[in-house]
Amino acid sequence: MKIQTTTSGPKRVTTRTIADLKKNRQAIACLTAYDFLTARLLDQAGIDLLLVGDSLGMVFQGHETTIPVTLDQMIYHALTVVRGVERAMVIVDMPFMSYQANDEEGFRNAGRVMKETGAGGVKFEGGSRIAKLVDMTVRAGIPVMGHLGLTPQSIHQFGGYQPRGATPEEAKRVLHDAKVLEEAGAFSLVLEKVPAELAKKVTKSLKIPTIGIGAGVHCDGQILVTPDVLGLYEDFHPRFVRKYAKLADDIRASIGNYVKDVKAKNFPGSKESY
């Protein structure tokens, strides 16, 4: 009698899964996550890729930029996210000054992220300048996601959050850097706040998937910051965000009702007491 064996649980998303989605012209759904509970909910909702973004510096820590976020903080948040995920691939942002000083330091720090978090890969911002680092990291078995266009860690150099690649010179540089990152071994590439037509050109020129944020519909996938999508973060309103909920209003109303019940001694009731 032949015994049939089955495996339970969802199939884990990997770099091969992401590549196949592009090959089959299926869009890649991505969001950010910074904690266990949110990661579990997003994973259960069917998200393909979760980015533990250094955007946590703004939406979680209350800073004005991503610059203050440390490597230790990224590792801590990545650990909590990985624990909440069964299916989605988890990518971790390498924060400011964890790789800019030299390639060897960046390489070691990427290895530390992988060893200490159990994540599926790391993300570096930048183009040709980090090609050697990407190559070193990939050859060591660490999947790398690239990031071009508006790179928040360079916000002080740019002088603001304006779109990138709007001039012919910048567009040419984005196209060139995209090819360089692909050749260095990156498995995917985030295009942030670049003109939709430029993102379309980059996407068509690459074999690896592009993930857009404010870069139009022609990218192979889309990513947004989850607190923006859920209407939790109210300090920043980029035009490329579509709000699917207004949880800030819901939370204020719910907690307001709790406060009223406590003040009026309507909570706890007999059924909520021992």
DRENDO-1510 file (C-alpha; in Angstrom, 1 decimal, always signed):
<recs>
REC; n; res; u; v; w
REC; 1; MET; +0.0; +0.0; +0.0 .
REC; 2; LYS; +1.4; +3.4; -1.0 .
REC; 3; ILE; +1.3; +6.0; +1.6 .
REC; 4; GLN; +0.6; +9.5; +0.4 .
REC; 5; THR; +2.2; +12.3; +2.3 .
REC; 6; THR; +1.0; +15.9; +2.2 .
REC; 7; THR; +2.6; +19.1; +3.4 .
REC; 8; SER; +0.5; +21.7; +5.4 .
REC; 9; GLY; +0.8; +25.4; +5.4 .
REC; 10; PRO; +1.3; +27.9; +2.6 .
REC; 11; LYS; +4.2; +27.7; +0.1 .
REC; 12; ARG; +7.0; +30.2; +1.1 .
REC; 13; VAL; +7.6; +33.0; -1.4 .
REC; 14; THR; +11.3; +33.0; -2.6 .
REC; 15; THR; +13.4; +34.9; -5.1 .
REC; 16; ARG; +12.3; +32.2; -7.6 .
REC; 17; THR; +8.6; +33.0; -6.9 .
REC; 18; ILE; +9.2; +36.7; -7.4 .
REC; 19; ALA; +11.0; +36.0; -10.7 .
REC; 20; ASP; +8.2; +33.7; -11.9 .
REC; 21; LEU; +5.5; +36.3; -11.1 .
REC; 22; LYS; +7.3; +38.7; -13.6 .
REC; 23; LYS; +7.7; +35.9; -16.1 .
REC; 24; ASN; +4.0; +35.1; -15.9 .
REC; 25; ARG; +3.0; +38.8; -15.9 .
REC; 26; GLN; +1.5; +38.6; -12.5 .
REC; 27; ALA; +1.7; +41.6; -10.3 .
REC; 28; ILE; +3.8; +41.5; -7.1 .
REC; 29; ALA; +2.0; +42.9; -4.0 .
REC; 30; CYS; +4.3; +44.4; -1.4 .
REC; 31; LEU; +3.9; +46.3; +1.8 .
REC; 32; THR; +6.1; +47.4; +4.8 .
REC; 33; ALA; +5.9; +45.8; +8.2 .
REC; 34; TYR; +7.6; +46.6; +11.5 .
REC; 35; ASP; +6.0; +44.2; +14.1 .
REC; 36; PHE; +4.7; +40.7; +14.6 .
REC; 37; LEU; +0.9; +41.4; +14.6 .
REC; 38; THR; +0.9; +43.5; +11.5 .
REC; 39; ALA; +3.2; +41.1; +9.7 .
REC; 40; ARG; +0.9; +38.2; +10.5 .
REC; 41; LEU; -2.2; +40.0; +9.3 .
REC; 42; LEU; -0.6; +41.1; +6.0 .
REC; 43; ASP; +0.8; +37.6; +5.5 .
REC; 44; GLN; -2.7; +36.1; +6.0 .
REC; 45; ALA; -4.1; +38.7; +3.6 .
REC; 46; GLY; -1.9; +37.2; +0.8 .
REC; 47; ILE; +0.9; +39.8; +0.5 .
REC; 48; ASP; +3.8; +38.5; -1.5 .
REC; 49; LEU; +6.7; +40.5; -0.1 .
REC; 50; LEU; +7.1; +42.3; +3.2 .
REC; 51; LEU; +9.8; +45.0; +3.6 .
REC; 52; VAL; +11.0; +45.8; +7.0 .
REC; 53; GLY; +11.6; +49.4; +5.9 .
REC; 54; ASP; +13.8; +52.0; +7.5 .
REC; 55; SER; +10.6; +54.1; +7.1 .
REC; 56; LEU; +10.0; +52.8; +10.6 .
REC; 57; GLY; +12.1; +55.8; +11.7 .
REC; 58; MET; +9.2; +58.0; +10.7 .
REC; 59; VAL; +6.0; +56.0; +11.2 .
REC; 60; PHE; +7.2; +54.0; +14.2 .
REC; 61; GLN; +9.8; +56.2; +16.0 .
REC; 62; GLY; +8.5; +59.7; +15.0 .
REC; 63; HIS; +11.6; +61.0; +13.3 .
REC; 64; GLU; +11.4; +63.4; +10.3 .
REC; 65; THR; +13.6; +61.1; +8.1 .
REC; 66; THR; +14.9; +57.6; +8.0 .
REC; 67; ILE; +18.5; +58.7; +8.8 .
REC; 68; PRO; +18.5; +58.0; +12.6 .
REC; 69; VAL; +17.5; +54.4; +12.3 .
REC; 70; THR; +20.3; +52.0; +13.4 .
REC; 71; LEU; +21.3; +48.5; +12.3 .
REC; 72; ASP; +20.4; +47.0; +15.7 .
REC; 73; GLN; +16.9; +48.6; +15.5 .
REC; 74; MET; +16.4; +47.1; +12.0 .
REC; 75; ILE; +17.4; +43.7; +13.3 .
REC; 76; TYR; +15.0; +43.9; +16.2 .
REC; 77; HIS; +12.0; +44.9; +14.1 .
REC; 78; ALA; +13.0; +42.3; +11.4 .
REC; 79; LEU; +13.0; +39.5; +14.1 .
REC; 80; THR; +9.4; +40.4; +15.1 .
REC; 81; VAL; +8.2; +40.5; +11.5 .
REC; 82; VAL; +9.8; +37.2; +10.6 .
REC; 83; ARG; +8.0; +35.5; +13.5 .
REC; 84; GLY; +4.6; +36.6; +12.2 .
REC; 85; VAL; +5.1; +35.3; +8.6 .
REC; 86; GLU; +4.4; +31.9; +7.1 .
REC; 87; ARG; +4.3; +32.7; +3.4 .
REC; 88; ALA; +5.6; +36.1; +2.4 .
REC; 89; MET; +9.2; +36.8; +1.6 .
REC; 90; VAL; +10.7; +39.3; +4.2 .
REC; 91; ILE; +13.3; +41.8; +3.0 .
REC; 92; VAL; +15.2; +44.1; +5.4 .
REC; 93; ASP; +16.4; +47.6; +4.6 .
REC; 94; MET; +20.0; +48.2; +5.3 .
REC; 95; PRO; +19.9; +51.5; +7.2 .
REC; 96; PHE; +22.0; +54.6; +6.7 .
REC; 97; MET; +25.7; +54.2; +7.4 .
REC; 98; SER; +25.4; +50.4; +7.7 .
REC; 99; TYR; +27.1; +50.0; +4.2 .
REC; 100; GLN; +28.1; +53.4; +2.9 .
REC; 101; ALA; +31.5; +53.5; +4.6 .
REC; 102; ASN; +33.0; +50.6; +2.7 .
REC; 103; ASP; +31.8; +47.4; +1.0 .
REC; 104; GLU; +33.4; +45.1; +3.5 .
REC; 105; GLU; +31.4; +46.6; +6.4 .
REC; 106; GLY; +28.2; +46.5; +4.4 .
REC; 107; PHE; +28.8; +42.9; +3.5 .
REC; 108; ARG; +29.4; +41.9; +7.1 .
REC; 109; ASN; +26.3; +43.9; +8.2 .
REC; 110; ALA; +24.1; +42.2; +5.6 .
REC; 111; GLY; +25.4; +38.8; +6.8 .
REC; 112; ARG; +24.5; +39.8; +10.4 .
REC; 113; VAL; +21.0; +40.7; +9.3 .
REC; 114; MET; +20.5; +37.3; +7.7 .
REC; 115; LYS; +22.0; +35.4; +10.6 .
REC; 116; GLU; +20.1; +37.2; +13.4 .
REC; 117; THR; +16.7; +37.6; +11.8 .
REC; 118; GLY; +16.0; +34.7; +9.5 .
REC; 119; ALA; +14.9; +37.2; +6.8 .
REC; 120; GLY; +14.9; +36.3; +3.1 .
REC; 121; GLY; +17.1; +39.1; +1.9 .
REC; 122; VAL; +18.3; +42.7; +2.3 .
REC; 123; LYS; +17.8; +46.0; +0.4 .
REC; 124; PHE; +20.5; +48.6; -0.5 .
REC; 125; GLU; +19.8; +52.1; -1.8 .
REC; 126; GLY; +22.0; +53.3; -4.7 .
REC; 127; GLY; +23.2; +52.4; -8.2 .
REC; 128; SER; +26.6; +51.9; -9.7 .
REC; 129; ARG; +28.4; +52.9; -6.5 .
REC; 130; ILE; +27.1; +49.8; -4.7 .
REC; 131; ALA; +27.6; +47.3; -7.6 .
REC; 132; LYS; +30.6; +45.6; -6.0 .
REC; 133; LEU; +28.8; +45.3; -2.7 .
REC; 134; VAL; +25.7; +43.8; -4.3 .
REC; 135; ASP; +28.0; +41.3; -6.2 .
REC; 136; MET; +29.8; +40.3; -3.0 .
REC; 137; THR; +26.6; +39.9; -1.0 .
REC; 138; VAL; +24.8; +37.9; -3.7 .
REC; 139; ARG; +27.8; +35.6; -4.2 .
REC; 140; ALA; +27.7; +34.9; -0.5 .
REC; 141; GLY; +24.1; +33.6; -0.9 .
REC; 142; ILE; +22.2; +36.7; +0.3 .
REC; 143; PRO; +19.4; +37.9; -2.0 .
REC; 144; VAL; +19.6; +41.6; -2.6 .
REC; 145; MET; +16.9; +44.1; -3.6 .
REC; 146; GLY; +18.1; +47.3; -5.2 .
REC; 147; HIS; +16.5; +50.8; -4.8 .
REC; 148; LEU; +16.7; +53.6; -7.3 .
REC; 149; GLY; +15.0; +57.0; -7.9 .
REC; 150; LEU; +14.2; +58.8; -4.7 .
REC; 151; THR; +16.4; +57.2; -2.1 .
REC; 152; PRO; +15.4; +58.5; +1.3 .
REC; 153; GLN; +18.8; +57.9; +2.9 .
REC; 154; SER; +20.1; +60.6; +0.5 .
REC; 155; ILE; +17.3; +63.0; +1.3 .
REC; 156; HIS; +19.7; +65.7; +2.5 .
REC; 157; GLN; +21.7; +65.5; -0.7 .
REC; 158; PHE; +18.5; +65.8; -2.8 .
REC; 159; GLY; +17.1; +68.6; -0.7 .
REC; 160; GLY; +13.6; +67.2; -0.6 .
REC; 161; TYR; +11.2; +64.5; -1.7 .
REC; 162; GLN; +10.8; +65.6; -5.3 .
REC; 163; PRO; +10.7; +63.0; -8.0 .
REC; 164; ARG; +13.9; +61.7; -9.6 .
REC; 165; GLY; +14.6; +60.9; -13.2 .
REC; 166; ALA; +12.6; +63.8; -14.5 .
REC; 167; THR; +15.5; +65.2; -16.6 .
REC; 168; PRO; +17.1; +63.4; -19.5 .
REC; 169; GLU; +20.4; +63.1; -17.6 .
REC; 170; GLU; +18.8; +61.7; -14.5 .
REC; 171; ALA; +16.6; +59.3; -16.6 .
REC; 172; LYS; +19.7; +58.0; -18.4 .
REC; 173; ARG; +21.4; +57.5; -15.0 .
REC; 174; VAL; +18.5; +55.5; -13.6 .
REC; 175; LEU; +18.4; +53.3; -16.7 .
REC; 176; HIS; +22.1; +52.7; -16.5 .
REC; 177; ASP; +22.1; +52.0; -12.7 .
REC; 178; ALA; +19.2; +49.6; -13.1 .
REC; 179; LYS; +21.2; +47.5; -15.6 .
REC; 180; VAL; +24.3; +47.6; -13.4 .
REC; 181; LEU; +22.3; +46.3; -10.4 .
REC; 182; GLU; +20.8; +43.5; -12.4 .
REC; 183; GLU; +24.2; +42.5; -13.7 .
REC; 184; ALA; +25.6; +42.6; -10.1 .
REC; 185; GLY; +22.9; +40.0; -9.1 .
REC; 186; ALA; +20.0; +41.9; -7.6 .
REC; 187; PHE; +16.9; +39.8; -7.7 .
REC; 188; SER; +14.5; +42.8; -7.9 .
REC; 189; LEU; +14.6; +46.6; -7.9 .
REC; 190; VAL; +12.5; +49.3; -6.2 .
REC; 191; LEU; +11.8; +52.4; -8.3 .
REC; 192; GLU; +10.6; +55.2; -6.1 .
REC; 193; LYS; +9.0; +58.4; -7.3 .
REC; 194; VAL; +10.3; +58.3; -10.9 .
REC; 195; PRO; +8.1; +59.2; -13.9 .
REC; 196; ALA; +5.8; +56.4; -15.0 .
REC; 197; GLU; +7.2; +56.4; -18.6 .
REC; 198; LEU; +10.8; +56.0; -17.2 .
REC; 199; ALA; +9.7; +53.2; -14.9 .
REC; 200; LYS; +8.1; +51.5; -17.9 .
REC; 201; LYS; +11.3; +51.7; -19.8 .
REC; 202; VAL; +13.3; +50.3; -16.9 .
REC; 203; THR; +10.9; +47.5; -16.4 .
REC; 204; LYS; +11.0; +46.5; -20.1 .
REC; 205; SER; +14.8; +46.6; -20.1 .
REC; 206; LEU; +15.3; +44.3; -17.1 .
REC; 207; LYS; +14.8; +40.6; -16.6 .
REC; 208; ILE; +14.4; +41.1; -12.9 .
REC; 209; PRO; +11.2; +42.5; -11.4 .
REC; 210; THR; +10.7; +46.2; -10.6 .
REC; 211; ILE; +8.6; +47.2; -7.6 .
REC; 212; GLY; +7.1; +50.7; -7.9 .
REC; 213; ILE; +6.3; +53.3; -5.3 .
REC; 214; GLY; +5.0; +56.4; -7.0 .
REC; 215; ALA; +6.3; +55.1; -10.3 .
REC; 216; GLY; +3.2; +54.2; -12.2 .
REC; 217; VAL; +1.3; +51.0; -13.1 .
REC; 218; HIS; +3.9; +49.5; -15.5 .
REC; 219; CYS; +6.2; +48.2; -12.8 .
REC; 220; ASP; +6.0; +44.5; -12.1 .
REC; 221; GLY; +4.8; +45.1; -8.5 .
REC; 222; GLN; +3.8; +47.9; -6.1 .
REC; 223; ILE; +4.9; +48.7; -2.6 .
REC; 224; LEU; +3.5; +51.2; -0.1 .
REC; 225; VAL; +4.1; +52.0; +3.6 .
REC; 226; THR; +1.4; +50.1; +5.5 .
REC; 227; PRO; +0.5; +52.9; +8.0 .
REC; 228; ASP; -0.2; +55.1; +5.0 .
REC; 229; VAL; -2.4; +52.5; +3.4 .
REC; 230; LEU; -4.4; +52.0; +6.6 .
REC; 231; GLY; -4.7; +55.7; +7.3 .
REC; 232; LEU; -2.7; +55.5; +10.5 .
REC; 233; TYR; +0.1; +58.0; +9.6 .
REC; 234; GLU; -1.3; +61.4; +9.2 .
REC; 235; ASP; +1.8; +63.6; +9.0 .
REC; 236; PHE; +2.6; +62.9; +5.4 .
REC; 237; HIS; +0.3; +62.7; +2.4 .
REC; 238; PRO; +2.2; +61.6; -0.7 .
REC; 239; ARG; +0.0; +61.7; -3.9 .
REC; 240; PHE; +0.9; +58.1; -4.8 .
REC; 241; VAL; -0.7; +56.6; -1.6 .
REC; 242; ARG; -4.2; +55.2; -1.8 .
REC; 243; LYS; -5.8; +54.9; +1.6 .
REC; 244; TYR; -7.8; +51.8; +2.0 .
REC; 245; ALA; -8.9; +52.6; +5.6 .
REC; 246; LYS; -9.0; +55.4; +8.1 .
REC; 247; LEU; -7.8; +53.5; +11.2 .
REC; 248; ALA; -6.6; +56.6; +12.9 .
REC; 249; ASP; -10.2; +57.8; +13.2 .
REC; 250; ASP; -11.4; +54.4; +14.2 .
REC; 251; ILE; -8.7; +54.1; +16.9 .
REC; 252; ARG; -9.4; +57.5; +18.4 .
REC; 253; ALA; -13.2; +56.8; +18.5 .
REC; 254; SER; -12.7; +53.4; +20.0 .
REC; 255; ILE; -10.3; +54.5; +22.7 .
REC; 256; GLY; -12.5; +57.6; +23.4 .
REC; 257; ASN; -15.4; +55.2; +24.1 .
REC; 258; TYR; -13.1; +53.2; +26.4 .
REC; 259; VAL; -12.1; +56.3; +28.3 .
REC; 260; LYS; -15.8; +57.3; +28.7 .
REC; 261; ASP; -16.7; +53.9; +30.0 .
REC; 262; VAL; -13.8; +53.8; +32.5 .
REC; 263; LYS; -14.6; +57.4; +33.7 .
REC; 264; ALA; -18.3; +56.5; +34.1 .
REC; 265; LYS; -17.5; +53.2; +35.8 .
REC; 266; ASN; -19.3; +51.3; +33.1 .
REC; 267; PHE; -16.2; +49.1; +32.6 .
REC; 268; PRO; -15.6; +46.5; +33.7 .
REC; 269; GLY; -19.0; +44.9; +34.0 .
REC; 270; SER; -19.9; +41.8; +35.9 .
REC; 271; LYS; -19.2; +39.6; +32.8 .
REC; 272; GLU; -15.7; +41.1; +32.6 .
REC; 273; SER; -14.9; +40.6; +36.3 .
REC; 274; TYR; -13.8; +37.5; +38.3 .
</recs>
